[in-house]
Structure formats: C-alpha cells, structure tokens
C-alpha cells in the first residue's frame, strides 16, 4: 500500500501517507470498507515511528476518509471517494498553480513550462520519487 513513500522527499512522511490513501480512494484503488495496514505494520514497512502513521490515520479520520474499529483495524469510510476526488483535485490544482507561478517568476517561459508538463505526463512515475533525468533535460533553458 505505501510502496511509494519516500523518507528522503521534501514532503513530510505523514503527508505522503495521507495523500497516498486519498489518491488511492479517489482513483478507486481503495473502496469503502477496505482495510488499511495496522499502524504497526505500516510503520515497520516504512521504517518510521508508529506515531507518524498514527498521525496520518488520525488526520484522515478527522477528514472523514477513515474510521477505526477498536481491535478490528482501520477502514475506508462510506462516501470517502467523493470527498477524495474533490479534495485531491483542488489540492493538485492549487499546487500546479503555485508551481507554474514560481516557474514564471524564475524566468521560465510558458513554452518551457508546457514542455516540462508534457514530458512529465508522458512518464509513468509515482509521486514523491526522484525527478527523472529526462525531465531535468526538458527543463534546461534553450538560452543557456
């Protein structure tokens, strides 16, 4: 479930866990009633403190995405798919807008930004991984 969590990423591990669950629900890979790994299982697999996983699960429970049954585990809540689809869509659009604005402020042209976006869409990559070398090549300014 959490194969793509990258402890070296600039994104906090608990945020990566939360996003991974939300992305999986939004895409239909996780459905209402599906069980998540226990806090202990997830923390051992990720080699992180159990409190990190517990924080993620608590946050997702507060958002209405998960529910916990004492002694039984943590499960995806009914109605979570619609929440996740809308929530992740808004979050991603906000981040894209921020990144494009940063790129423009740094002097990248619209053509350069589009080239990086097109190249990124063509790559089958998971979030939080290393940036593929082909994208770094696409990002090189033609003025250099």
PALODREN-262198 format. One line per field, with one value per residue: x, z, y of N, C-alpha, C, O, CB in turn; residue in one letter. Coordinates in nm, 2 decimals. Each point is the difference from the previous one (the first is absolute). Last residue first. Glycine has a CB too. Layout:
<nodes>
n_east	X:...
n_up	Z:...
n_north	Y:...
ca_east	X:...
ca_up	Z:...
ca_north	Y:...
c_east	X:...
c_up	Z:...
c_north	Y:...
o_east	X:...
o_up	Z:...
o_north	Y:...
cb_east	X:...
cb_up	Z:...
cb_north	Y:...
rest	a:...
</nodes>
This chain:
<nodes>
n_east	2.06:-0.34:-0.16:0.07:-0.11:-0.44:0.08:0.43:-0.24:-0.36:0.35:0.20:-0.49:0.07:-0.08:-0.57:-0.35:-0.27:0.21:0.03:-0.15:0.12:-0.35:-0.15:0.48:0.05:-0.44:0.15:0.47:-0.21:-0.34:0.38:0.26:-0.42:-0.11:0.57:0.19:0.12:-0.28:-0.43:-0.10:0.18:-0.21:-0.40:0.07:0.09:-0.39:-0.27:0.18:-0.07:-0.45:-0.06:0.19:-0.29:-0.39:0.11:0.12:-0.43:-0.26:0.22:0.06:-0.46:-0.15:0.30:-0.11:-0.47:0.19:0.59:0.36:0.15:0.40:-0.18:-0.20:0.23:-0.17:-0.06:0.17:-0.22:0.30:-0.27:-0.24:0.42:0.00:0.09:0.33:0.16:-0.04:0.19:0.33:0.04:0.00:0.32:0.24:-0.11:0.18:0.45:0.12:0.13:-0.45:-0.01:0.05:-0.30:-0.29:0.04:-0.02:-0.35:-0.18:-0.13:-0.60:-0.42:-0.39:-0.44:0.11:0.52:0.51:-0.02:-0.36:0.27:-0.22:0.11:0.45:0.01:-0.19:0.32:0.36:-0.15:-0.01:0.42:0.17:-0.19:0.20:0.41:-0.02:0.26:0.48:0.11:0.32:-0.41:-0.35:-0.41:-0.08:-0.08:-0.33:-0.21
n_up	-2.23:-0.30:-0.03:0.56:0.10:0.11:-0.35:0.22:0.43:-0.24:-0.18:0.45:0.33:0.54:0.36:0.21:0.21:-0.44:-0.42:-0.57:-0.43:-0.24:-0.28:0.38:0.08:-0.49:0.01:0.43:-0.18:-0.43:0.26:0.27:-0.42:-0.22:0.41:0.20:0.55:0.23:0.38:-0.06:-0.36:0.30:0.39:-0.28:-0.16:0.48:0.14:-0.39:0.08:0.49:-0.12:-0.35:0.34:0.35:-0.31:-0.17:0.45:0.16:-0.40:0.00:0.50:0.05:-0.38:0.19:0.47:-0.03:0.23:0.14:-0.07:0.57:0.33:0.31:0.43:0.41:-0.16:-0.55:-0.17:-0.49:-0.36:-0.19:0.33:0.19:0.45:-0.21:-0.30:0.42:0.26:-0.39:-0.03:0.50:0.00:-0.37:0.27:0.43:-0.21:-0.30:-0.49:-0.16:-0.16:0.17:0.49:-0.07:-0.29:0.33:0.39:-0.23:-0.41:-0.57:-0.08:-0.18:-0.35:0.17:-0.33:-0.29:-0.11:-0.52:-0.11:0.14:0.41:0.27:-0.21:0.02:0.47:0.09:-0.26:0.19:0.45:-0.11:-0.22:0.38:0.30:-0.29:-0.25:-0.52:-0.03:0.07:0.24:0.15:-0.42:0.06:-0.41:0.30:0.35:-0.24
n_north	2.88:0.16:-0.45:-0.15:-0.56:-0.17:-0.32:-0.11:0.02:-0.25:-0.30:-0.03:0.03:0.19:-0.47:0.01:0.28:-0.15:-0.38:0.12:-0.15:0.51:0.20:0.28:0.11:0.07:0.24:0.21:0.05:0.14:0.26:0.18:0.05:0.18:0.26:0.03:0.02:0.41:-0.10:0.23:-0.32:-0.35:0.22:0.06:-0.46:-0.12:0.28:-0.15:-0.46:0.07:0.19:-0.34:-0.32:0.21:0.05:-0.46:-0.16:0.23:-0.13:-0.46:-0.01:0.17:-0.29:-0.36:0.08:-0.08:-0.42:0.00:-0.44:-0.17:-0.06:-0.47:-0.12:0.16:0.47:0.14:0.51:0.19:0.31:0.39:0.26:0.15:-0.18:-0.44:0.23:0.23:-0.43:-0.23:0.38:0.01:-0.50:0.02:0.35:-0.23:-0.41:0.25:-0.33:-0.42:-0.10:-0.47:0.12:0.40:-0.29:-0.38:0.32:0.27:-0.42:0.15:0.10:-0.36:0.24:0.16:0.37:-0.12:0.16:0.03:0.31:0.39:0.18:-0.41:-0.01:0.49:-0.03:-0.38:0.23:0.44:-0.23:-0.24:0.41:0.26:-0.34:0.02:0.54:0.05:0.02:-0.59:-0.26:-0.23:-0.03:-0.34:-0.26:-0.39:0.09:-0.41
ca_east	0.13:0.08:0.06:-0.03:0.12:-0.01:-0.11:0.05:0.10:-0.07:-0.06:0.10:0.07:-0.04:0.10:0.12:0.11:0.04:-0.08:0.07:-0.08:0.07:0.04:-0.12:-0.04:0.09:-0.03:-0.13:0.02:0.08:-0.09:-0.09:0.08:0.04:-0.12:-0.10:-0.03:0.04:0.14:0.07:-0.01:0.08:0.14:0.03:0.01:0.13:0.12:0.00:0.05:0.15:0.07:-0.01:0.10:0.14:0.03:0.00:0.13:0.11:-0.01:0.01:0.13:0.08:-0.04:0.04:0.14:0.00:-0.10:-0.13:-0.04:-0.07:-0.03:0.08:-0.03:0.03:0.09:-0.07:0.07:-0.05:0.02:0.05:-0.11:-0.05:-0.06:-0.13:-0.10:-0.04:-0.09:-0.13:-0.07:-0.04:-0.12:-0.11:-0.02:-0.07:-0.14:-0.06:-0.02:0.12:0.05:0.03:0.11:0.13:0.04:0.05:0.13:0.10:0.00:0.10:0.14:0.08:0.14:0.01:-0.06:-0.14:-0.06:0.08:-0.08:0.01:-0.05:-0.14:-0.05:0.01:-0.10:-0.14:-0.01:-0.02:-0.14:-0.09:0.00:-0.07:-0.14:-0.05:0.00:-0.13:-0.02:-0.08:0.10:0.04:0.14:0.04:0.06:0.13:0.08:-0.08
ca_up	0.06:0.00:-0.13:-0.08:-0.03:0.08:-0.06:-0.13:0.02:0.04:-0.12:-0.08:-0.11:-0.13:-0.06:-0.04:0.10:0.08:0.12:0.13:0.09:0.08:-0.08:-0.03:0.12:0.03:-0.10:0.04:0.12:-0.04:-0.07:0.11:0.08:-0.08:-0.01:-0.09:-0.10:-0.13:-0.02:0.08:-0.08:-0.12:0.04:0.03:-0.13:-0.07:0.08:-0.02:-0.14:-0.01:0.08:-0.08:-0.11:0.05:0.04:-0.12:-0.07:0.08:0.00:-0.14:-0.05:0.08:-0.05:-0.14:0.00:-0.04:-0.11:0.03:-0.08:-0.13:-0.06:-0.10:-0.13:-0.01:0.10:0.09:0.07:0.14:0.06:-0.10:-0.04:-0.13:0.03:0.07:-0.10:-0.09:0.07:0.01:-0.13:-0.03:0.08:-0.07:-0.13:0.02:0.00:0.13:0.06:0.09:-0.04:-0.15:-0.03:0.05:-0.09:-0.13:0.02:0.02:0.14:0.09:-0.02:0.12:-0.01:0.07:0.13:0.00:0.13:0.05:0.01:-0.13:-0.11:0.01:-0.03:-0.14:-0.07:0.03:-0.06:-0.14:-0.01:0.04:-0.11:-0.11:0.03:-0.02:0.13:0.05:0.07:-0.07:-0.04:0.12:-0.01:0.10:-0.06:-0.06:0.01:0.00
ca_north	-0.03:0.12:0.01:0.11:0.08:0.12:0.08:0.04:0.10:0.13:0.05:0.08:-0.07:0.06:0.08:-0.07:0.01:0.12:0.02:0.01:-0.08:-0.10:-0.11:-0.08:-0.06:-0.11:-0.10:-0.06:-0.08:-0.11:-0.10:-0.06:-0.09:-0.12:-0.09:0.04:-0.10:0.04:-0.03:0.10:0.13:-0.02:0.01:0.14:0.08:-0.04:0.05:0.15:0.03:-0.01:0.11:0.12:-0.01:0.01:0.14:0.09:-0.02:0.05:0.14:0.05:-0.01:0.09:0.14:0.01:0.05:0.14:0.02:0.04:0.12:-0.03:0.13:0.07:-0.05:-0.15:-0.05:-0.09:-0.10:-0.03:-0.13:-0.10:-0.08:0.04:0.13:-0.03:-0.06:0.11:0.08:-0.07:0.00:0.14:0.03:-0.07:0.06:0.13:-0.03:-0.01:0.13:0.03:0.12:-0.01:-0.10:0.06:0.11:-0.06:-0.07:0.10:0.06:-0.07:0.04:0.02:-0.06:-0.13:0.00:0.02:-0.04:-0.12:-0.13:-0.08:0.08:0.01:-0.14:-0.02:0.08:-0.06:-0.13:0.01:0.06:-0.11:-0.09:0.06:-0.02:-0.14:-0.07:-0.01:0.13:0.10:0.11:0.07:0.03:0.10:0.12:-0.02:0.12:0.12
c_east	0.11:0.14:0.10:0.07:-0.04:0.12:0.00:-0.11:0.06:0.10:-0.07:-0.05:0.09:0.08:-0.05:0.10:0.13:0.11:0.04:-0.10:0.08:-0.09:0.07:0.04:-0.12:-0.03:0.10:-0.03:-0.13:0.03:0.09:-0.08:-0.08:0.09:0.03:-0.12:-0.12:-0.02:0.05:0.15:0.09:0.00:0.09:0.14:0.04:0.01:0.13:0.12:0.00:0.05:0.15:0.07:-0.01:0.10:0.14:0.03:0.00:0.13:0.12:0.00:0.02:0.14:0.09:-0.03:0.04:0.14:0.00:-0.09:-0.15:-0.04:-0.06:-0.05:0.09:-0.02:0.02:0.10:-0.10:0.07:-0.09:0.01:0.04:-0.12:-0.06:-0.07:-0.13:-0.11:-0.05:-0.10:-0.14:-0.08:-0.05:-0.13:-0.12:-0.02:-0.09:-0.15:-0.06:-0.01:0.13:0.07:0.04:0.12:0.13:0.05:0.05:0.14:0.12:-0.01:0.09:0.14:0.08:0.14:0.00:-0.05:-0.14:-0.04:0.08:-0.08:0.00:-0.06:-0.15:-0.06:0.01:-0.10:-0.13:-0.01:-0.03:-0.15:-0.09:-0.01:-0.09:-0.15:-0.07:0.00:-0.14:-0.01:-0.07:0.10:0.04:0.15:0.04:0.07:0.14:0.09
c_up	-0.09:0.06:-0.01:-0.13:-0.09:-0.04:0.07:-0.07:-0.13:0.02:0.03:-0.12:-0.07:-0.11:-0.13:-0.05:-0.04:0.09:0.07:0.11:0.14:0.10:0.08:-0.07:-0.01:0.13:0.03:-0.10:0.04:0.12:-0.04:-0.07:0.11:0.07:-0.08:0.01:-0.09:-0.11:-0.14:-0.02:0.08:-0.08:-0.13:0.04:0.03:-0.13:-0.08:0.07:-0.03:-0.14:-0.01:0.07:-0.09:-0.11:0.05:0.03:-0.13:-0.07:0.07:0.00:-0.14:-0.06:0.07:-0.05:-0.15:-0.02:-0.04:-0.12:0.02:-0.07:-0.14:-0.04:-0.11:-0.13:-0.01:0.09:0.09:0.06:0.13:0.06:-0.10:-0.04:-0.13:0.03:0.07:-0.10:-0.09:0.08:0.01:-0.14:-0.03:0.08:-0.07:-0.13:0.01:-0.01:0.14:0.05:0.08:-0.04:-0.14:-0.02:0.05:-0.09:-0.14:0.02:0.01:0.14:0.09:-0.03:0.12:-0.01:0.06:0.15:0.00:0.14:0.04:0.00:-0.14:-0.12:0.01:-0.04:-0.15:-0.08:0.02:-0.08:-0.15:-0.03:0.03:-0.12:-0.11:0.04:-0.02:0.12:0.06:0.08:-0.07:-0.03:0.12:0.00:0.10:-0.05:-0.06:0.00
c_north	-0.04:-0.03:0.12:0.00:0.11:0.09:0.14:0.09:0.05:0.11:0.13:0.07:0.10:-0.07:0.06:0.11:-0.07:-0.02:0.13:0.01:0.00:-0.06:-0.11:-0.13:-0.09:-0.07:-0.12:-0.12:-0.08:-0.10:-0.12:-0.11:-0.07:-0.10:-0.12:-0.09:0.06:-0.11:0.02:-0.02:0.10:0.13:-0.01:0.01:0.14:0.08:-0.02:0.06:0.15:0.02:-0.01:0.11:0.13:0.00:0.02:0.14:0.09:-0.01:0.06:0.15:0.05:0.01:0.10:0.14:0.03:0.06:0.15:0.01:0.02:0.13:-0.03:0.13:0.06:-0.05:-0.16:-0.06:-0.08:-0.11:-0.01:-0.14:-0.11:-0.08:0.05:0.13:-0.03:-0.05:0.12:0.09:-0.06:0.00:0.14:0.03:-0.06:0.07:0.12:-0.02:-0.02:0.14:0.04:0.13:0.00:-0.09:0.07:0.11:-0.06:-0.07:0.10:0.06:-0.08:0.05:0.03:-0.07:-0.14:0.00:0.04:-0.04:-0.12:-0.13:-0.08:0.07:0.00:-0.14:-0.03:0.08:-0.06:-0.13:0.01:0.04:-0.12:-0.10:0.06:-0.01:-0.14:-0.09:0.00:0.13:0.11:0.11:0.09:0.01:0.11:0.13:-0.01:0.13
o_east	0.11:0.09:0.08:0.12:-0.07:0.00:-0.05:0.04:0.03:-0.02:-0.01:0.03:-0.03:0.12:-0.08:-0.02:0.09:0.02:0.11:-0.11:0.08:-0.09:0.02:-0.07:-0.01:0.01:-0.04:-0.04:0.01:0.00:-0.05:-0.02:0.02:-0.02:-0.04:0.02:-0.09:0.04:0.12:0.08:0.07:0.11:0.10:0.07:0.08:0.11:0.08:0.07:0.10:0.11:0.07:0.07:0.11:0.09:0.07:0.08:0.11:0.07:0.06:0.09:0.10:0.06:0.04:0.09:0.08:0.01:0.01:0.04:-0.08:0.00:0.06:-0.09:0.04:0.04:-0.10:0.09:-0.09:0.05:-0.04:-0.03:-0.09:-0.07:-0.11:-0.12:-0.11:-0.09:-0.12:-0.11:-0.09:-0.10:-0.12:-0.10:-0.08:-0.10:-0.11:-0.07:-0.05:0.09:0.07:0.09:0.12:0.11:0.09:0.11:0.12:0.10:0.09:-0.03:-0.04:0.06:-0.01:0.03:-0.03:0.07:-0.04:0.02:-0.06:-0.01:-0.09:-0.10:-0.06:-0.06:-0.11:-0.09:-0.06:-0.09:-0.11:-0.08:-0.07:-0.10:-0.11:-0.07:-0.09:0.05:-0.03:0.01:0.06:0.03:-0.03:0.07:0.03:0.12:0.10:-0.04
o_up	0.04:-0.03:-0.10:-0.01:-0.10:0.04:-0.06:-0.06:-0.01:-0.03:-0.09:-0.04:-0.02:0.01:-0.07:0.00:0.09:0.05:-0.02:-0.01:0.02:0.07:-0.05:0.01:0.06:0.00:-0.01:0.05:0.04:-0.02:0.01:0.06:0.02:-0.01:0.03:0.05:0.05:-0.11:-0.03:0.01:-0.07:-0.05:-0.01:-0.03:-0.07:-0.03:-0.01:-0.06:-0.06:-0.02:-0.01:-0.06:-0.04:0.00:-0.04:-0.06:-0.03:0.00:-0.04:-0.06:-0.03:-0.02:-0.06:-0.06:-0.02:-0.04:0.09:-0.11:0.01:0.06:-0.08:0.06:-0.09:-0.03:0.00:-0.04:0.06:-0.07:0.05:-0.06:-0.06:-0.10:0.00:-0.02:-0.07:-0.03:0.00:-0.04:-0.05:-0.01:0.00:-0.06:-0.06:-0.02:-0.05:-0.09:0.03:0.00:-0.04:-0.08:-0.04:-0.03:-0.08:-0.06:-0.03:-0.06:-0.08:0.02:0.09:-0.10:0.06:0.08:-0.07:0.09:-0.05:0.03:0.01:-0.10:-0.08:-0.06:-0.08:-0.10:-0.07:-0.07:-0.10:-0.08:-0.05:-0.06:-0.10:-0.06:-0.02:-0.07:-0.08:0.00:0.08:0.12:-0.04:0.09:0.01:0.00:-0.04:-0.02:0.05:-0.07
o_north	-0.02:0.07:0.00:-0.04:-0.03:0.12:0.10:0.10:0.12:0.12:0.09:0.11:0.12:-0.01:-0.06:0.12:-0.02:-0.11:0.05:0.05:-0.09:0.06:-0.11:-0.10:-0.11:-0.13:-0.12:-0.10:-0.11:-0.12:-0.11:-0.11:-0.12:-0.12:-0.11:-0.12:0.06:0.02:-0.03:0.09:0.08:0.04:0.07:0.10:0.06:0.04:0.09:0.09:0.05:0.06:0.10:0.08:0.05:0.08:0.10:0.07:0.06:0.10:0.10:0.07:0.07:0.10:0.10:0.07:0.10:0.11:0.08:0.03:-0.09:0.11:-0.07:0.06:-0.06:-0.12:-0.07:-0.08:0.06:-0.09:0.10:-0.09:-0.06:0.04:0.06:0.01:0.01:0.07:0.03:0.00:0.05:0.06:0.02:0.03:0.07:0.07:0.01:0.06:-0.11:0.08:0.09:-0.01:0.00:0.05:0.02:-0.01:0.02:0.05:0.01:0.12:-0.06:-0.05:0.11:-0.09:-0.10:-0.05:0.11:-0.12:-0.11:-0.06:0.02:-0.04:-0.07:-0.02:-0.01:-0.07:-0.06:-0.02:-0.04:-0.07:-0.05:-0.02:-0.05:-0.07:-0.02:-0.11:0.09:-0.01:0.10:0.08:0.11:-0.10:0.11:0.00:0.05:0.09
cb_east	-0.24:-0.30:-0.29:-0.16:0.22:-0.12:-0.09:0.09:0.03:-0.17:-0.01:0.14:-0.17:-0.17:0.26:-0.10:-0.28:-0.25:-0.12:0.31:-0.19:0.30:0.00:-0.07:0.11:0.17:-0.04:-0.05:0.17:0.11:-0.10:0.02:0.18:0.01:-0.11:0.15:0.17:0.12:-0.14:-0.27:-0.30:-0.17:-0.16:-0.30:-0.25:-0.12:-0.21:-0.32:-0.20:-0.13:-0.27:-0.29:-0.13:-0.16:-0.31:-0.25:-0.08:-0.20:-0.31:-0.21:-0.07:-0.20:-0.28:-0.12:-0.03:-0.23:-0.15:0.05:0.25:-0.09:0.12:0.17:-0.28:-0.11:0.04:-0.28:0.31:-0.28:0.28:0.16:-0.06:0.30:0.27:0.22:0.30:0.32:0.25:0.23:0.32:0.30:0.20:0.25:0.33:0.19:0.16:0.24:0.02:0.05:-0.30:-0.29:-0.20:-0.25:-0.33:-0.28:-0.19:-0.27:-0.19:0.18:-0.04:-0.19:0.00:-0.27:-0.12:-0.10:0.26:0.17:-0.09:0.24:0.17:0.11:0.27:0.27:0.12:0.16:0.30:0.21:0.13:0.25:0.31:0.17:0.17:0.30:0.08:-0.15:0.19:-0.14:0.12:-0.07:0.02:-0.27:-0.17:-0.21:-0.22:-0.14
cb_up	0.15:0.05:0.00:0.21:0.14:0.14:0.01:0.04:0.23:0.13:0.00:0.13:0.00:0.10:0.18:-0.06:0.08:-0.07:0.04:-0.11:-0.21:-0.09:-0.15:-0.02:0.06:-0.12:-0.16:0.04:0.04:-0.16:-0.10:0.07:-0.06:-0.19:-0.01:-0.20:0.11:0.22:0.21:0.16:-0.02:0.04:0.23:0.11:-0.04:0.14:0.23:0.05:-0.01:0.20:0.17:-0.04:0.05:0.21:0.10:-0.04:0.12:0.20:0.03:-0.02:0.17:0.23:0.02:0.02:0.23:0.15:-0.01:0.30:-0.19:0.04:0.22:-0.13:0.16:0.26:0.15:-0.13:-0.06:0.00:-0.14:-0.06:0.11:0.04:0.18:0.13:-0.07:0.05:0.21:0.03:-0.06:0.14:0.18:-0.02:0.04:0.25:0.14:0.18:-0.26:-0.13:-0.03:0.04:0.23:0.20:0.02:0.08:0.27:0.17:0.17:-0.21:-0.15:0.21:-0.31:-0.12:0.00:-0.32:0.17:-0.18:-0.18:0.08:0.20:0.31:0.17:0.09:0.25:0.30:0.13:0.09:0.26:0.23:0.05:0.14:0.26:0.12:0.21:-0.23:-0.23:-0.24:0.03:0.04:-0.27:0.14:-0.16:-0.05:0.16:0.19
cb_north	-0.05:0.07:-0.12:0.18:-0.16:-0.24:-0.31:-0.31:-0.23:-0.25:-0.32:-0.26:-0.27:0.23:-0.08:-0.33:0.03:0.19:-0.30:0.06:-0.05:0.08:0.26:0.31:0.30:0.26:0.29:0.32:0.28:0.27:0.29:0.32:0.27:0.27:0.30:0.23:-0.25:0.12:-0.14:-0.08:-0.14:-0.28:-0.18:-0.07:-0.21:-0.27:-0.13:-0.09:-0.27:-0.23:-0.10:-0.16:-0.30:-0.20:-0.08:-0.22:-0.29:-0.16:-0.11:-0.27:-0.26:-0.14:-0.18:-0.31:-0.22:-0.09:-0.28:0.10:0.04:-0.32:0.19:-0.28:0.02:0.10:0.26:0.03:0.07:0.18:-0.11:0.28:0.25:0.03:-0.01:-0.21:-0.10:0.04:-0.09:-0.23:-0.07:0.03:-0.17:-0.21:-0.03:-0.05:-0.23:0.09:0.22:-0.24:-0.02:-0.13:-0.14:0.07:0.02:-0.17:-0.08:0.10:-0.23:-0.17:0.30:-0.13:-0.09:0.07:0.29:-0.05:-0.07:0.20:0.21:0.17:0.19:0.04:-0.02:0.17:0.19:0.00:0.03:0.24:0.16:-0.02:0.11:0.25:0.07:-0.01:0.23:0.15:0.03:-0.17:-0.27:-0.29:-0.12:0.05:-0.16:-0.23:0.00:-0.22
rest	x:x:x:x:x:x:x:x:x:x:x:x:x:x:x:x:x:x:x:x:x:x:x:x:x:x:x:x:x:x:x:x:x:x:x:x:x:x:x:x:x:x:x:x:x:x:x:x:x:x:x:x:x:x:x:x:x:x:x:x:x:x:x:x:x:x:x:x:x:x:x:x:x:x:x:x:x:x:x:x:x:x:x:x:x:x:x:x:x:x:x:x:x:x:x:x:x:x:x:x:x:x:x:x:x:x:x:x:x:x:x:x:x:x:x:x:x:x:x:x:x:x:x:x:x:x:x:x:x:x:x:x:x:x:x:x:x:x:x:x:x:x:x:x
</nodes>
